[in-house]
Amino acid sequence: MNKFLKWLYPGIKVKRWFFLFILGIIIFIIGMGLIINWRILSLLSLTEQQVVKYVY
């Protein structure tokens, strides 16, 4: 655990930018998934419609 905490020490600018870069890639992929409306998101909306049919 101490080795992981060393990554968070101030003054280690390269590692901080690396984590920000990875976080940016993750946010970009999620955003593109929402824009493109991937099949997974379509399947989720289908299940919501099926739930509404069963409720009403």
KETI-837978 format. One line per field, with one value per atom (N, C-alpha, C, O, CB): atom name; x, y, z. Coordinates in Angstrom, 2 decimals. Glycine has a CB too. Layout:
N
a (CA  ...)
xx (X  ...)
yy (Y  ...)
zz (Z  ...)
% end
This chain:
56
a (N  CA  C  O  CB  N  CA  C  O  CB  N  CA  C  O  CB  N  CA  C  O  CB  N  CA  C  O  CB  N  CA  C  O  CB  N  CA  C  O  CB  N  CA  C  O  CB  N  CA  C  O  CB  N  CA  C  O  CB  N  CA  C  O  CB  N  CA  C  O  CB  N  CA  C  O  CB  N  CA  C  O  CB  N  CA  C  O  CB  N  CA  C  O  CB  N  CA  C  O  CB  N  CA  C  O  CB  N  CA  C  O  CB  N  CA  C  O  CB  N  CA  C  O  CB  N  CA  C  O  CB  N  CA  C  O  CB  N  CA  C  O  CB  N  CA  C  O  CB  N  CA  C  O  CB  N  CA  C  O  CB  N  CA  C  O  CB  N  CA  C  O  CB  N  CA  C  O  CB  N  CA  C  O  CB  N  CA  C  O  CB  N  CA  C  O  CB  N  CA  C  O  CB  N  CA  C  O  CB  N  CA  C  O  CB  N  CA  C  O  CB  N  CA  C  O  CB  N  CA  C  O  CB  N  CA  C  O  CB  N  CA  C  O  CB  N  CA  C  O  CB  N  CA  C  O  CB  N  CA  C  O  CB  N  CA  C  O  CB  N  CA  C  O  CB  N  CA  C  O  CB  N  CA  C  O  CB  N  CA  C  O  CB  N  CA  C  O  CB  N  CA  C  O  CB  N  CA  C  O  CB  N  CA  C  O  CB  N  CA  C  O  CB  N  CA  C  O  CB  N  CA  C  O  CB)
xx (0.82  0.00  0.87  0.50  -0.93  2.01  2.90  3.45  3.65  4.04  3.69  4.19  3.16  3.51  4.57  1.89  0.83  0.74  0.53  -0.52  0.88  0.78  1.93  1.79  0.74  3.08  4.21  3.86  4.43  5.44  2.94  2.52  1.78  1.73  1.64  1.22  0.43  1.24  0.70  -0.72  2.52  3.35  3.48  3.58  4.74  3.48  3.66  5.06  6.03  3.41  5.15  6.43  6.69  7.70  7.52  5.80  5.97  5.03  3.95  5.64  5.46  4.58  4.30  3.21  5.18  5.26  5.07  3.97  3.12  6.38  3.99  2.99  1.61  0.62  3.37  1.54  0.26  -0.33  -1.52  0.42  0.50  0.02  -0.37  -1.31  1.08  0.33  -0.02  -1.41  -2.21  1.02  -1.70  -3.03  -4.10  -5.19  -3.07  -3.81  -4.78  -5.01  -6.13  -4.29  -3.97  -4.10  -5.00  -5.88  -2.71  -4.79  -5.63  -7.07  -7.99  -5.09  -7.27  -8.63  -9.29  -10.48  -8.59  -8.54  -9.07  -9.48  -10.50  -8.05  -8.69  -9.03  -10.31  -11.17  -7.88  -10.46  -11.67  -12.89  -13.92  -11.54  -12.79  -13.91  -14.22  -15.39  -13.60  -13.20  -13.40  -14.14  -15.07  -12.06  -13.74  -14.39  -15.85  -16.72  -13.65  -16.13  -17.51  -18.32  -19.46  -17.57  -17.74  -18.44  -18.72  -19.81  -17.63  -17.74  -17.97  -19.03  -19.81  -16.66  -19.05  -20.09  -21.47  -22.42  -19.84  -21.59  -22.89  -23.27  -24.44  -22.87  -22.30  -22.60  -22.96  -23.93  -21.40  -22.22  -22.45  -23.65  -24.22  -21.21  -24.04  -25.17  -24.88  -25.56  -26.49  -23.87  -23.45  -24.59  -25.61  -22.32  -24.39  -25.39  -25.73  -26.88  -24.90  -24.76  -25.01  -26.03  -26.94  -23.70  -25.88  -26.83  -28.21  -29.22  -26.35  -28.27  -29.55  -30.21  -31.42  -29.36  -29.42  -29.98  -30.52  -31.54  -28.92  -29.86  -30.35  -31.69  -32.58  -29.33  -31.83  -33.10  -34.20  -35.36  -32.97  -33.86  -34.86  -35.36  -36.55  -34.29  -34.49  -34.93  -35.81  -36.75  -33.72  -35.53  -36.40  -37.78  -38.78  -35.79  -37.87  -39.17  -39.92  -41.14  -39.00  -39.23  -39.88  -40.41  -41.48  -38.91  -39.67  -40.13  -41.38  -42.32  -39.03  -41.41  -42.59  -43.79  -44.90  -42.33  -43.61  -44.72  -45.27  -46.48  -44.26  -44.40  -44.86  -45.55  -46.49  -43.69  -45.11  -45.72  -47.11  -48.03  -44.84  -47.28  -48.58  -49.28  -50.41  -48.46)
yy (-1.19  0.00  1.26  2.27  0.00  1.21  2.37  2.71  3.89  2.11  1.69  1.95  2.71  3.58  0.64  2.38  3.09  4.53  5.43  2.38  4.77  6.12  7.01  8.23  6.08  6.42  7.21  7.88  8.93  6.33  7.30  7.91  9.22  10.07  6.94  9.39  10.57  11.69  12.76  10.20  11.45  12.48  13.68  13.51  11.91  14.89  16.08  16.12  15.61  17.34  16.73  16.88  15.83  15.90  16.84  14.88  13.84  14.21  13.65  12.39  15.14  15.72  14.77  14.80  16.98  13.96  13.06  12.04  11.78  12.33  11.48  10.49  11.11  10.49  9.83  12.33  13.02  13.23  13.02  14.37  13.64  13.84  12.53  12.49  14.53  11.46  10.14  9.73  9.25  9.09  9.93  9.59  10.47  9.99  9.74  11.76  12.64  12.24  12.34  14.09  11.78  11.31  10.09  10.02  10.99  9.12  7.92  8.29  7.76  6.91  9.19  9.63  10.31  10.11  10.59  11.11  11.76  10.77  10.94  12.72  9.72  8.69  7.98  7.71  7.66  7.67  7.00  7.88  7.40  6.63  9.15  10.07  10.22  10.29  11.45  10.26  10.35  9.13  9.26  10.50  7.93  6.70  6.67  6.28  5.47  7.06  7.08  8.09  7.82  7.43  9.26  10.27  9.82  10.04  11.54  9.18  8.68  7.59  7.48  8.15  6.79  5.76  6.36  5.84  4.88  7.46  8.13  8.79  8.78  9.16  9.36  10.01  9.00  9.19  10.84  7.93  6.93  6.06  5.41  6.05  6.04  5.22  3.76  3.11  5.67  3.27  1.89  0.92  1.25  1.57  -0.24  -1.29  -1.60  -1.93  -2.56  -1.50  -1.76  -0.77  -1.14  -1.68  0.50  1.51  1.26  1.51  2.91  0.77  0.44  -0.72  -0.71  0.10  -1.69  -2.83  -2.39  -2.91  -3.91  -1.44  -0.94  -0.24  -0.39  0.01  0.53  1.21  0.22  0.45  2.26  -0.87  -1.89  -2.55  -2.80  -2.95  -2.81  -3.44  -2.49  -2.93  -3.87  -1.19  -0.23  -0.22  -0.15  1.18  -0.31  -0.35  -1.61  -1.57  -0.26  -2.72  -3.96  -3.88  -4.41  -5.14  -3.24  -3.07  -2.22  -2.52  -2.44  -1.17  -0.30  -1.08  -0.90  0.93  -1.94  -2.76  -3.68  -3.83  -3.59  -4.27  -5.18  -4.44  -4.96  -5.98  -3.23  -2.46  -2.00  -2.05  -1.25  -1.54  -1.06  -2.16  -1.98  0.19)
zz (0.00  0.00  0.00  -0.61  1.21  0.67  0.73  -0.65  -0.96  1.69  -1.47  -2.82  -3.64  -4.44  -3.52  -3.45  -4.18  -3.71  -4.52  -3.99  -2.42  -1.88  -2.34  -2.39  -0.36  -2.67  -3.18  -4.50  -4.83  -3.35  -5.26  -6.53  -6.28  -7.16  -7.33  -5.11  -4.82  -4.16  -3.89  -3.93  -3.89  -3.27  -4.20  -5.42  -2.92  -3.65  -4.48  -5.10  -4.53  -3.66  -6.24  -6.92  -7.98  -8.67  -5.92  -8.12  -9.14  -10.30  -10.43  -8.56  -11.11  -12.13  -13.29  -13.85  -12.66  -13.66  -14.80  -14.50  -15.34  -15.14  -13.32  -12.95  -12.86  -13.23  -11.63  -12.36  -12.26  -13.66  -13.87  -11.53  -14.61  -15.97  -16.62  -17.42  -16.80  -16.28  -16.81  -16.34  -17.14  -16.39  -15.06  -14.54  -15.17  -15.48  -13.02  -15.35  -16.00  -17.45  -17.94  -15.93  -18.12  -19.49  -19.57  -20.43  -20.08  -18.68  -18.65  -18.32  -18.94  -17.61  -17.37  -17.03  -18.22  -18.46  -15.82  -18.95  -20.14  -21.21  -21.87  -20.71  -21.40  -22.37  -21.97  -22.81  -22.52  -20.68  -20.21  -20.43  -20.89  -18.72  -20.10  -20.30  -21.79  -22.16  -19.69  -22.63  -24.07  -24.60  -25.40  -24.79  -24.17  -24.63  -24.19  -24.97  -24.10  -22.96  -22.49  -23.29  -23.67  -20.98  -23.55  -24.34  -25.76  -26.28  -24.37  -26.39  -27.75  -27.75  -28.70  -28.35  -26.71  -26.61  -26.52  -27.10  -25.40  -25.81  -25.71  -27.03  -27.41  -24.60  -27.72  -29.00  -30.06  -30.80  -29.46  -30.15  -31.19  -30.86  -31.75  -31.36  -29.59  -29.13  -29.42  -30.22  -29.82  -28.75  -28.93  -28.70  -28.11  -28.00  -29.17  -29.07  -27.60  -27.28  -29.77  -26.73  -25.31  -24.78  -24.04  -24.49  -25.16  -24.70  -25.29  -24.63  -25.06  -26.52  -27.13  -26.40  -26.19  -28.61  -26.00  -25.27  -23.91  -23.45  -25.08  -23.28  -22.00  -22.17  -21.34  -21.37  -23.25  -23.47  -23.81  -23.47  -24.57  -24.49  -24.79  -23.51  -23.38  -25.73  -22.59  -21.35  -20.56  -19.89  -20.52  -20.61  -19.93  -20.55  -19.82  -20.00  -21.87  -22.54  -22.17  -21.98  -24.05  -22.06  -21.68  -20.25  -19.95  -21.82  -19.37  -17.99  -17.96  -17.22  -17.11  -18.75  -18.79  -19.30  -18.79  -19.69  -20.29  -20.81  -19.72  -19.60  -22.01  -18.95  -17.90  -16.77  -16.17  -17.35  -16.47  -15.38  -15.78  -14.96  -15.01  -17.02  -17.45  -18.18  -18.64  -18.34)
% end
